[in-house]
Amino acid sequence: MLAQRTALLNPSGTAAARATAKAAAAKGEEIIDLTAGEIWADIAPSVREGAIAAISRNLNRYTDTIGLMELRHALACKISAEATQPWSADEIAVTSGAKQALFNAAMALLNPGDEVLIPAPYWTTFPAQIVVAGGKPVFIETRHNNFVPRLTDLVAAITSKTKAIVVNTPNNPTGSIYDRDILAGIAKLAIDRDLWIIFDECYGAFAHAPHTHHPIVSVAPQARDRTLIVNSFSKSLALTGWRIGYLAGPKAVISAAKTLQSHTTSNPNVIAQHALLHYLERGDPAFQLQLQNHVANARARGLSILSGLTSVPSPAAQGGFYFYLDLTELLRRTNRNGREFNADDVVNALLTDAGIATVSGTAFGDPAGVRLSYGIDLELLDKGLQRLTATLNTWN
Protein backbone atom coordinates (compact mmCIF):
# COMPACT_ATOMS: atom_id res chain seq x y z
CA MET A 1 0.00 0.00 0.00
CA LEU A 2 1.20 3.48 -0.83
CA ALA A 3 1.32 6.35 1.65
CA GLN A 4 -1.84 8.44 1.80
CA ARG A 5 0.03 11.58 0.75
CA THR A 6 0.61 10.12 -2.72
CA ALA A 7 -3.14 10.23 -3.32
CA LEU A 8 -3.16 13.95 -2.60
CA LEU A 9 -1.00 14.78 -5.60
CA ASN A 10 -1.48 14.71 -9.35
CA PRO A 11 1.43 14.65 -11.80
CA SER A 12 2.68 18.07 -12.83
CA GLY A 13 0.37 19.41 -15.55
CA THR A 14 3.25 21.04 -17.40
CA ALA A 15 5.31 17.86 -17.28
CA ALA A 16 2.32 15.88 -18.55
CA ALA A 17 1.90 18.31 -21.45
CA ARG A 18 5.57 17.92 -22.42
CA ALA A 19 5.22 14.15 -22.26
CA THR A 20 2.16 14.25 -24.51
CA ALA A 21 4.05 16.34 -27.05
CA LYS A 22 7.00 13.95 -27.03
CA ALA A 23 4.74 10.91 -27.38
CA ALA A 24 3.03 12.42 -30.44
CA ALA A 25 6.39 13.30 -31.99
CA ALA A 26 7.66 9.77 -31.33
CA LYS A 27 4.84 8.46 -33.53
CA GLY A 28 6.25 10.44 -36.42
CA GLU A 29 3.81 13.33 -36.17
CA GLU A 30 5.13 16.83 -36.86
CA ILE A 31 4.60 18.54 -33.52
CA ILE A 32 5.55 22.10 -32.62
CA ASP A 33 6.06 22.05 -28.87
CA LEU A 34 4.95 25.21 -27.04
CA THR A 35 4.77 23.52 -23.62
CA ALA A 36 8.24 23.83 -22.15
CA GLY A 37 9.08 26.36 -19.47
CA GLU A 38 12.53 27.03 -20.87
CA ILE A 39 14.39 29.06 -23.45
CA TRP A 40 16.18 27.42 -26.36
CA ALA A 41 19.66 28.87 -25.94
CA ASP A 42 23.30 27.90 -25.66
CA ILE A 43 25.13 27.95 -22.34
CA ALA A 44 26.49 31.32 -21.25
CA PRO A 45 30.25 31.36 -22.00
CA SER A 46 31.18 32.31 -18.43
CA VAL A 47 29.04 29.47 -17.03
CA ARG A 48 30.69 27.00 -19.40
CA GLU A 49 34.15 28.27 -18.45
CA GLY A 50 33.39 27.92 -14.75
CA ALA A 51 32.12 24.37 -15.16
CA ILE A 52 35.09 23.26 -17.24
CA ALA A 53 37.52 24.85 -14.78
CA ALA A 54 35.84 23.04 -11.87
CA ILE A 55 36.08 19.70 -13.68
CA SER A 56 39.73 20.36 -14.53
CA ARG A 57 40.40 20.96 -10.83
CA ASN A 58 38.81 17.59 -9.98
CA LEU A 59 36.18 19.20 -7.76
CA ASN A 60 34.04 16.20 -6.87
CA ARG A 61 33.51 16.40 -3.10
CA TYR A 62 30.65 17.55 -0.91
CA THR A 63 30.25 21.24 -0.28
CA ASP A 64 28.39 22.76 2.65
CA THR A 65 24.81 21.46 2.65
CA ILE A 66 23.37 24.79 1.50
CA GLY A 67 26.16 25.64 -0.90
CA LEU A 68 29.66 27.03 -1.15
CA MET A 69 30.24 29.94 1.19
CA GLU A 70 31.82 31.91 -1.69
CA LEU A 71 28.71 31.33 -3.81
CA ARG A 72 26.41 32.38 -0.99
CA HIS A 73 28.45 35.56 -0.54
CA ALA A 74 28.15 36.27 -4.27
CA LEU A 75 24.39 35.65 -4.14
CA ALA A 76 24.12 37.95 -1.12
CA CYS A 77 25.76 40.70 -3.17
CA LYS A 78 23.32 40.05 -6.02
CA ILE A 79 20.27 40.18 -3.77
CA SER A 80 21.58 43.23 -1.91
CA ALA A 81 21.85 45.14 -5.17
CA GLU A 82 18.39 44.05 -6.35
CA ALA A 83 16.63 44.57 -3.02
CA THR A 84 18.54 47.82 -2.23
CA GLN A 85 19.41 46.63 1.29
CA PRO A 86 22.13 44.38 2.69
CA TRP A 87 21.90 40.59 2.75
CA SER A 88 24.43 38.15 4.17
CA ALA A 89 25.56 34.66 3.23
CA ASP A 90 23.89 33.11 6.27
CA GLU A 91 20.53 34.32 4.96
CA ILE A 92 20.86 32.26 1.75
CA ALA A 93 20.58 28.57 0.93
CA VAL A 94 21.66 27.29 -2.48
CA THR A 95 19.20 24.67 -3.70
CA SER A 96 18.69 22.20 -6.52
CA GLY A 97 16.49 24.58 -8.44
CA ALA A 98 13.59 26.77 -7.30
CA LYS A 99 11.37 23.75 -6.62
CA GLN A 100 13.61 22.67 -3.78
CA ALA A 101 13.69 26.21 -2.42
CA LEU A 102 9.88 26.24 -2.37
CA PHE A 103 9.76 22.78 -0.80
CA ASN A 104 12.18 23.85 1.92
CA ALA A 105 10.08 26.95 2.58
CA ALA A 106 6.84 24.97 2.85
CA MET A 107 8.36 22.35 5.13
CA ALA A 108 10.02 24.97 7.34
CA LEU A 109 6.97 27.21 7.74
CA LEU A 110 3.81 25.12 7.65
CA ASN A 111 2.11 23.06 10.30
CA PRO A 112 -0.77 20.72 9.45
CA GLY A 113 -3.87 22.75 8.64
CA ASP A 114 -2.07 26.03 7.98
CA GLU A 115 -3.55 27.92 5.03
CA VAL A 116 -1.60 29.61 2.25
CA LEU A 117 -3.14 32.14 -0.15
CA ILE A 118 -2.30 31.50 -3.81
CA PRO A 119 -3.47 33.81 -6.62
CA ALA A 120 -4.97 31.78 -9.48
CA PRO A 121 -4.05 30.85 -12.17
CA TYR A 122 -0.98 29.49 -10.40
CA TRP A 123 2.10 27.43 -11.13
CA THR A 124 1.06 23.87 -10.43
CA THR A 125 3.87 23.17 -7.92
CA PHE A 126 2.74 25.84 -5.44
CA PRO A 127 -0.34 24.03 -4.11
CA ALA A 128 1.22 20.57 -4.51
CA GLN A 129 4.09 21.31 -2.15
CA ILE A 130 1.82 23.04 0.35
CA VAL A 131 -0.33 19.89 0.47
CA VAL A 132 2.76 17.70 0.95
CA ALA A 133 3.73 19.88 3.92
CA GLY A 134 0.27 19.37 5.44
CA GLY A 135 -1.01 22.82 4.57
CA LYS A 136 -4.13 23.93 2.72
CA PRO A 137 -3.96 26.03 -0.47
CA VAL A 138 -6.56 28.80 -0.67
CA PHE A 139 -6.98 30.13 -4.19
CA ILE A 140 -7.63 33.77 -5.02
CA GLU A 141 -9.27 34.38 -8.42
CA THR A 142 -7.52 37.07 -10.49
CA ARG A 143 -9.06 36.80 -13.98
CA HIS A 144 -11.41 39.72 -13.27
CA ASN A 145 -8.43 41.99 -12.51
CA ASN A 146 -6.02 41.26 -15.39
CA PHE A 147 -4.57 38.31 -13.49
CA VAL A 148 -3.39 40.37 -10.52
CA PRO A 149 -5.01 39.79 -7.12
CA ARG A 150 -7.13 42.49 -5.52
CA LEU A 151 -6.21 43.31 -1.94
CA THR A 152 -9.87 43.10 -0.97
CA ASP A 153 -10.00 39.50 -2.23
CA LEU A 154 -6.87 38.60 -0.28
CA VAL A 155 -8.28 40.16 2.89
CA ALA A 156 -11.58 38.31 2.46
CA ALA A 157 -9.76 34.98 2.23
CA ILE A 158 -7.71 35.37 5.42
CA THR A 159 -8.73 33.26 8.41
CA SER A 160 -7.17 32.47 11.76
CA LYS A 161 -5.34 29.62 10.03
CA THR A 162 -3.71 31.70 7.27
CA LYS A 163 0.08 31.47 7.49
CA ALA A 164 1.45 32.82 4.20
CA ILE A 165 0.82 34.43 0.82
CA VAL A 166 2.48 33.26 -2.38
CA VAL A 167 3.52 36.12 -4.66
CA ASN A 168 4.76 35.09 -8.12
CA THR A 169 5.79 37.97 -10.35
CA PRO A 170 6.35 37.96 -13.29
CA ASN A 171 3.68 35.31 -13.09
CA ASN A 172 3.71 31.80 -14.45
CA PRO A 173 1.47 31.10 -16.36
CA THR A 174 -0.17 34.47 -17.05
CA GLY A 175 2.88 36.72 -17.57
CA SER A 176 1.34 39.42 -15.37
CA ILE A 177 3.65 41.71 -13.39
CA TYR A 178 2.65 43.11 -9.99
CA ASP A 179 3.25 46.85 -9.80
CA ARG A 180 4.64 48.70 -6.79
CA ASP A 181 1.21 49.54 -5.38
CA ILE A 182 -0.02 45.95 -5.21
CA LEU A 183 3.32 44.77 -3.79
CA ALA A 184 3.23 47.48 -1.12
CA GLY A 185 -0.36 46.53 -0.31
CA ILE A 186 0.49 42.84 0.03
CA ALA A 187 3.47 43.67 2.23
CA LYS A 188 1.34 45.83 4.55
CA LEU A 189 -1.30 43.12 4.70
CA ALA A 190 1.32 40.54 5.65
CA ILE A 191 2.67 42.80 8.39
CA ASP A 192 -0.77 43.67 9.75
CA ARG A 193 -1.93 40.04 9.78
CA ASP A 194 1.44 38.50 10.77
CA LEU A 195 1.81 36.45 7.57
CA TRP A 196 4.80 35.14 5.66
CA ILE A 197 5.41 36.20 2.05
CA ILE A 198 6.79 33.55 -0.30
CA PHE A 199 8.12 35.67 -3.15
CA ASP A 200 8.89 33.72 -6.33
CA GLU A 201 10.73 35.91 -8.85
CA CYS A 202 12.17 33.24 -11.14
CA TYR A 203 11.06 35.19 -14.24
CA GLY A 204 12.30 38.55 -12.97
CA ALA A 205 14.96 38.87 -15.68
CA PHE A 206 12.24 39.12 -18.33
CA ALA A 207 10.06 42.18 -17.70
CA HIS A 208 8.89 43.74 -20.95
CA ALA A 209 8.72 47.53 -21.29
CA PRO A 210 7.00 49.57 -20.04
CA HIS A 211 6.59 47.07 -17.21
CA THR A 212 9.24 46.68 -14.51
CA HIS A 213 9.92 43.88 -12.06
CA HIS A 214 10.22 44.99 -8.43
CA PRO A 215 11.53 42.73 -5.63
CA ILE A 216 8.96 43.11 -2.87
CA VAL A 217 11.57 43.93 -0.22
CA SER A 218 12.78 46.85 -2.34
CA VAL A 219 9.24 48.23 -2.30
CA ALA A 220 8.55 47.42 1.36
CA PRO A 221 11.79 47.03 3.36
CA GLN A 222 9.73 46.64 6.53
CA ALA A 223 8.51 43.26 5.27
CA ARG A 224 12.04 41.87 4.95
CA ASP A 225 11.92 39.78 8.13
CA ARG A 226 8.79 37.93 6.95
CA THR A 227 9.74 37.44 3.29
CA LEU A 228 11.30 34.38 1.67
CA ILE A 229 12.79 35.03 -1.76
CA VAL A 230 12.79 32.11 -4.22
CA ASN A 231 14.80 32.34 -7.41
CA SER A 232 16.83 30.22 -9.80
CA PHE A 233 19.01 30.50 -12.88
CA SER A 234 16.88 28.11 -14.91
CA LYS A 235 15.13 30.97 -16.70
CA SER A 236 17.51 33.95 -16.44
CA LEU A 237 20.47 31.95 -17.80
CA ALA A 238 18.53 29.21 -19.65
CA LEU A 239 19.93 26.56 -17.31
CA THR A 240 16.83 24.47 -16.62
CA GLY A 241 18.73 21.18 -16.68
CA TRP A 242 21.42 22.35 -14.27
CA ARG A 243 19.01 22.58 -11.30
CA ILE A 244 20.54 25.48 -9.41
CA GLY A 245 18.55 28.03 -7.41
CA TYR A 246 18.34 29.63 -4.00
CA LEU A 247 16.19 30.52 -1.03
CA ALA A 248 16.83 33.80 0.81
CA GLY A 249 15.24 34.81 4.08
CA PRO A 250 15.65 35.20 7.83
CA LYS A 251 18.51 33.23 9.38
CA ALA A 252 16.19 31.02 11.42
CA VAL A 253 14.37 29.86 8.29
CA ILE A 254 17.61 29.26 6.41
CA SER A 255 18.94 27.25 9.36
CA ALA A 256 15.81 25.10 9.33
CA ALA A 257 16.13 24.70 5.55
CA LYS A 258 19.73 23.58 6.00
CA THR A 259 18.70 20.88 8.45
CA LEU A 260 15.94 19.72 6.12
CA GLN A 261 18.21 19.74 3.07
CA SER A 262 20.85 17.74 4.94
CA HIS A 263 18.34 14.88 5.09
CA THR A 264 16.95 15.19 1.57
CA THR A 265 19.37 16.16 -1.21
CA SER A 266 22.38 17.51 0.67
CA ASN A 267 24.35 20.04 -1.38
CA PRO A 268 23.46 21.04 -4.96
CA ASN A 269 25.68 19.80 -7.78
CA VAL A 270 29.21 21.00 -7.09
CA ILE A 271 30.08 21.69 -10.75
CA ALA A 272 26.94 23.78 -11.21
CA GLN A 273 27.81 25.72 -8.06
CA HIS A 274 31.32 26.59 -9.28
CA ALA A 275 30.01 27.44 -12.74
CA LEU A 276 27.48 29.84 -11.26
CA LEU A 277 30.08 31.35 -8.94
CA HIS A 278 32.32 32.04 -11.93
CA TYR A 279 29.41 33.69 -13.72
CA LEU A 280 28.54 35.89 -10.74
CA GLU A 281 32.17 36.96 -10.32
CA ARG A 282 32.87 37.62 -14.00
CA GLY A 283 29.46 38.49 -15.42
CA ASP A 284 28.35 37.86 -18.98
CA PRO A 285 26.54 40.98 -20.20
CA ALA A 286 26.74 40.04 -23.89
CA PHE A 287 25.00 36.71 -23.24
CA GLN A 288 22.35 38.29 -21.05
CA LEU A 289 21.59 40.91 -23.68
CA GLN A 290 21.42 38.27 -26.40
CA LEU A 291 19.01 36.15 -24.35
CA GLN A 292 16.79 39.10 -23.47
CA ASN A 293 16.74 40.27 -27.09
CA HIS A 294 15.76 36.77 -28.23
CA VAL A 295 12.85 36.71 -25.79
CA ALA A 296 11.78 40.26 -26.69
CA ASN A 297 11.87 39.49 -30.43
CA ALA A 298 9.90 36.28 -29.92
CA ARG A 299 7.31 38.16 -27.87
CA ALA A 300 6.90 40.88 -30.50
CA ARG A 301 6.57 38.38 -33.36
CA GLY A 302 4.17 36.24 -31.38
CA LEU A 303 1.93 39.12 -30.37
CA SER A 304 1.78 40.24 -34.00
CA ILE A 305 0.50 36.82 -35.09
CA LEU A 306 -1.87 36.38 -32.15
CA SER A 307 -3.46 39.75 -32.89
CA GLY A 308 -5.22 37.88 -35.71
CA LEU A 309 -7.31 35.85 -33.26
CA THR A 310 -10.98 36.70 -33.61
CA SER A 311 -12.53 35.22 -30.44
CA VAL A 312 -9.54 35.34 -28.11
CA PRO A 313 -8.09 38.63 -26.80
CA SER A 314 -4.40 39.26 -27.37
CA PRO A 315 -2.41 38.32 -24.25
CA ALA A 316 -0.66 41.04 -22.26
CA ALA A 317 2.54 39.00 -21.80
CA GLN A 318 4.03 41.62 -19.48
CA GLY A 319 6.84 39.39 -18.26
CA GLY A 320 8.41 35.97 -18.60
CA PHE A 321 8.15 34.09 -21.89
CA TYR A 322 4.58 32.80 -22.01
CA PHE A 323 1.47 33.86 -23.87
CA TYR A 324 -1.58 33.08 -21.77
CA LEU A 325 -4.76 32.93 -23.84
CA ASP A 326 -8.09 33.74 -22.21
CA LEU A 327 -10.56 31.39 -23.91
CA THR A 328 -13.64 32.63 -22.06
CA GLU A 329 -15.38 34.10 -25.13
CA LEU A 330 -14.33 31.24 -27.45
CA LEU A 331 -15.71 28.66 -25.02
CA ARG A 332 -18.89 30.68 -24.44
CA ARG A 333 -19.64 30.63 -28.16
CA THR A 334 -18.78 26.95 -28.50
CA ASN A 335 -20.82 25.91 -25.49
CA ARG A 336 -24.00 27.33 -27.03
CA ASN A 337 -24.34 23.96 -28.77
CA GLY A 338 -25.09 22.22 -25.51
CA ARG A 339 -21.79 20.55 -24.66
CA GLU A 340 -19.53 22.02 -22.02
CA PHE A 341 -16.06 22.47 -23.53
CA ASN A 342 -13.04 23.64 -21.55
CA ALA A 343 -9.37 24.34 -22.14
CA ASP A 344 -8.54 20.61 -22.24
CA ASP A 345 -10.73 20.23 -25.32
CA VAL A 346 -9.01 23.16 -27.02
CA VAL A 347 -5.56 21.78 -26.22
CA ASN A 348 -6.51 18.36 -27.58
CA ALA A 349 -7.87 19.95 -30.77
CA LEU A 350 -4.72 22.01 -31.26
CA LEU A 351 -2.60 18.87 -30.92
CA THR A 352 -4.64 16.67 -33.25
CA ASP A 353 -5.80 19.26 -35.79
CA ALA A 354 -2.82 21.63 -35.91
CA GLY A 355 0.13 19.63 -34.55
CA ILE A 356 0.72 22.14 -31.75
CA ALA A 357 1.39 21.11 -28.15
CA THR A 358 0.23 23.59 -25.51
CA VAL A 359 -0.57 23.51 -21.78
CA SER A 360 -4.18 23.59 -20.65
CA GLY A 361 -5.13 26.12 -18.02
CA THR A 362 -6.65 23.31 -15.98
CA ALA A 363 -3.07 22.55 -14.90
CA PHE A 364 -3.06 26.03 -13.34
CA GLY A 365 -6.52 25.90 -11.80
CA ASP A 366 -8.14 27.66 -14.77
CA PRO A 367 -10.47 25.76 -17.15
CA ALA A 368 -10.56 28.69 -19.59
CA GLY A 369 -6.90 29.36 -20.34
CA VAL A 370 -4.04 28.00 -22.46
CA ARG A 371 -0.33 28.65 -21.94
CA LEU A 372 2.07 28.95 -24.87
CA SER A 373 5.84 29.16 -24.44
CA TYR A 374 7.65 31.49 -26.82
CA GLY A 375 11.16 30.54 -25.70
CA ILE A 376 11.58 28.27 -28.72
CA ASP A 377 13.20 28.73 -32.15
CA LEU A 378 11.67 31.77 -33.86
CA GLU A 379 10.82 29.98 -37.11
CA LEU A 380 9.03 27.21 -35.25
CA LEU A 381 7.24 29.80 -33.13
CA ASP A 382 6.01 31.63 -36.22
CA LYS A 383 4.80 28.40 -37.78
CA GLY A 384 3.15 27.17 -34.61
CA LEU A 385 1.31 30.40 -33.82
CA GLN A 386 0.11 30.73 -37.43
CA ARG A 387 -1.36 27.24 -37.17
CA LEU A 388 -2.88 28.01 -33.77
CA THR A 389 -4.49 31.22 -34.96
CA ALA A 390 -5.97 29.57 -38.04
CA THR A 391 -7.30 26.65 -35.98
CA LEU A 392 -8.86 28.71 -33.18
CA ASN A 393 -10.48 31.10 -35.66
CA THR A 394 -12.43 28.21 -37.15
CA TRP A 395 -12.78 26.00 -34.03
CA ASN A 396 -16.21 25.06 -32.74
Residue pairs with C-beta under 8 A, 6 or more apart in sequence:
5 131
5 132
8 131
8 132
9 128
9 131
9 132
10 128
12 124
12 125
12 128
12 363
13 124
13 359
13 360
13 362
13 363
13 364
14 35
14 37
14 124
14 359
14 363
16 363
17 35
17 347
17 357
17 358
17 359
17 360
17 363
18 33
18 35
18 36
18 357
20 35
20 351
20 357
21 31
21 33
21 35
21 351
21 357
22 33
24 31
24 351
24 355
24 357
25 31
25 33
29 355
30 355
31 351
31 355
31 356
31 357
32 355
32 356
32 357
32 376
32 380
32 383
32 384
32 387
33 357
33 376
34 356
34 357
34 358
34 359
34 372
34 373
34 374
34 376
34 381
34 384
35 357
35 358
35 359
35 371
35 373
36 373
36 375
36 376
37 172
37 235
37 240
37 322
37 373
37 375
38 234
38 235
38 238
38 240
38 373
38 375
39 235
39 238
39 291
39 294
39 295
39 321
39 375
40 238
40 375
40 376
40 377
41 238
41 291
41 294
42 238
43 238
43 239
44 237
44 238
44 279
44 284
44 287
44 288
45 284
45 287
46 278
46 279
46 282
46 283
46 284
46 287
47 237
47 239
47 275
47 276
47 278
47 279
47 284
48 275
49 278
49 282
50 274
50 275
50 276
50 277
50 278
50 279
50 282
51 271
51 272
51 274
51 275
51 278
53 274
53 278
54 270
54 271
54 274
54 275
55 271
59 270
59 271
59 274
60 270
61 270
62 266
62 267
62 270
63 267
63 268
63 270
63 273
64 267
65 258
65 261
65 262
65 266
65 267
66 72
66 92
66 93
66 94
66 95
66 254
66 257
66 258
66 261
66 267
67 92
67 93
67 94
67 246
67 267
67 268
67 273
68 94
68 273
68 274
68 277
69 89
70 277
71 94
71 273
71 274
71 276
71 277
71 280
72 89
72 90
72 92
72 93
72 94
73 89
74 277
74 280
74 281
75 89
75 92
75 94
75 246
75 248
75 280
76 87
76 88
76 89
76 91
76 92
77 280
78 280
79 87
79 92
79 229
79 248
80 86
80 87
82 215
82 218
83 215
83 217
83 218
83 224
83 229
84 218
84 221
85 217
85 218
85 221
85 224
87 248
90 251
90 254
91 248
91 249
91 250
91 251
91 254
92 246
92 247
92 248
92 254
93 101
93 104
93 246
93 247
93 248
93 254
93 257
93 258
93 261
94 244
94 245
94 246
94 267
94 268
94 273
95 101
95 104
95 244
95 245
95 246
95 247
95 261
95 268
96 243
96 244
96 245
96 265
96 268
96 269
97 232
97 234
97 243
97 244
97 245
98 200
98 202
98 230
98 231
98 232
98 234
98 245
99 125
99 129
99 245
100 245
100 261
100 264
100 265
101 230
101 231
101 232
101 245
101 246
101 247
102 125
102 126
102 129
102 198
102 200
102 230
103 129
103 132
103 133
104 247
104 257
104 260
104 261
105 198
105 228
105 230
105 247
105 249
105 253
105 257
106 129
106 130
106 132
106 133
106 135
107 133
107 260
108 253
108 256
108 257
108 260
109 133
109 163
109 164
109 196
109 228
109 253
110 116
110 130
110 133
110 134
110 135
110 163
110 164
111 134
111 135
111 163
112 134
112 135
113 134
113 135
113 136
113 161
114 134
114 135
114 136
114 161
114 162
114 163
114 164
115 135
115 136
115 137
115 138
115 159
115 161
115 162
115 163
116 130
116 135
116 136
116 137
116 138
116 162
116 163
116 164
116 165
116 166
116 198
117 138
117 140
117 154
117 157
117 158
117 162
117 164
117 165
117 166
118 126
118 127
118 130
118 137
118 138
118 139
118 140
118 166
119 139
119 140
119 142
119 147
119 148
119 149
119 166
119 167
119 168
119 171
120 139
120 140
120 141
120 142
120 364
120 365
120 366
121 142
121 143
121 147
121 171
121 173
121 174
121 324
121 361
121 364
121 365
121 366
121 369
122 139
122 166
122 168
122 364
122 365
123 168
123 172
123 173
123 200
123 364
124 363
124 364
126 137
126 166
126 168
126 200
127 137
127 139
127 365
130 136
130 137
131 137
135 163
136 161
138 157
138 162
139 365
140 149
140 153
140 154
140 157
141 153
142 148
142 149
142 150
142 174
142 176
143 326
143 328
143 366
143 368
146 176
146 316
147 171
147 174
147 175
147 176
147 316
147 324
148 176
148 178
148 179
148 182
149 182
149 186
151 182
151 185
151 186
151 189
154 165
154 186
154 189
155 189
158 189
158 193
158 195
162 193
162 195
163 195
163 196
164 195
164 196
164 197
164 198
165 186
165 189
165 190
165 195
165 196
165 197
165 198
166 198
166 200
167 178
167 183
167 186
167 197
167 198
167 199
167 200
167 216
168 200
168 201
169 176
169 177
169 178
169 183
169 200
169 201
169 203
169 204
169 213
169 319
170 176
170 177
170 201
170 203
170 204
170 206
170 207
170 213
170 318
170 319
170 320
171 177
171 178
171 203
171 319
171 320
172 202
172 203
172 320
172 322
173 322
173 324
173 359
173 361
173 364
173 369
173 371
174 316
174 322
174 324
174 369
175 315
175 316
175 317
175 318
175 319
175 320
175 322
175 323
175 324
176 316
176 318
176 319
177 207
177 211
177 212
177 213
177 318
177 319
178 186
178 214
179 214
180 214
180 219
183 214
183 216
183 219
183 220
184 219
184 220
186 197
186 216
187 197
187 216
187 219
187 220
187 222
187 223
187 227
188 220
189 195
190 196
190 197
190 223
190 226
190 227
191 222
191 223
191 226
194 226
195 226
196 226
196 227
196 228
197 216
197 223
197 226
197 227
197 228
198 228
198 230
199 215
199 216
199 217
199 227
199 228
199 229
199 230
200 230
200 231
201 213
201 215
201 229
201 230
201 231
202 230
202 231
202 232
202 234
202 235
202 236
202 245
203 235
203 319
203 320
203 321
204 213
204 215
204 231
204 236
204 319
205 213
205 235
205 236
205 288
205 292
206 235
206 236
206 292
206 295
206 319
206 320
206 321
207 213
207 318
207 319
208 296
208 299
208 317
208 318
208 319
211 318
211 319
213 319
215 229
216 223
216 227
217 223
217 224
217 227
217 229
225 250
226 250
227 249
228 247
228 248
228 249
228 253
229 246
229 247
229 248
229 249
230 245
230 246
230 247
231 245
231 246
231 248
232 244
232 245
232 246
233 239
233 242
233 244
233 245
233 276
234 240
234 242
234 243
234 244
234 245
235 320
235 321
236 288
237 279
237 287
237 291
238 291
239 272
242 269
242 272
242 275
243 268
243 269
243 272
244 268
244 269
244 272
244 273
244 276
247 253
247 254
247 257
248 254
261 267
267 273
294 378
295 321
295 374
295 375
297 378
298 321
298 374
298 375
298 376
298 378
298 381
299 317
299 321
299 374
301 378
301 381
301 382
302 317
302 323
302 372
302 374
302 381
302 385
303 314
303 315
303 317
303 323
305 382
305 385
305 386
305 389
306 312
306 314
306 315
306 323
306 325
306 385
306 388
306 389
307 314
308 389
308 393
309 325
309 389
309 392
309 393
310 393
311 329
311 330
311 333
311 392
311 393
312 325
312 326
312 327
312 329
312 330
312 392
313 326
313 329
315 323
315 324
315 325
315 326
317 323
317 324
321 373
321 374
321 375
322 371
322 372
322 373
322 374
323 371
323 372
323 374
324 361
324 369
324 370
324 371
324 372
325 369
325 370
325 371
325 372
326 368
326 369
327 343
327 346
327 361
327 368
327 369
327 370
328 368
330 346
330 392
330 395
331 341
331 342
331 343
331 346
331 368
333 396
334 341
334 395
334 396
335 341
337 396
342 360
342 362
342 367
342 368
343 360
343 361
343 362
343 366
343 367
343 368
343 369
343 370
344 360
344 362
344 367
346 360
346 370
346 392
346 395
347 358
347 359
347 360
347 370
349 391
349 395
350 356
350 357
350 358
350 370
350 388
350 391
350 392
351 357
351 358
353 391
353 395
354 387
354 388
354 390
354 391
355 387
356 384
356 387
356 388
356 391
358 370
358 371
358 372
358 388
359 370
359 371
359 372
360 369
360 370
361 367
361 368
361 369
361 370
361 371
363 371
364 371
372 385
372 388
374 381
376 384
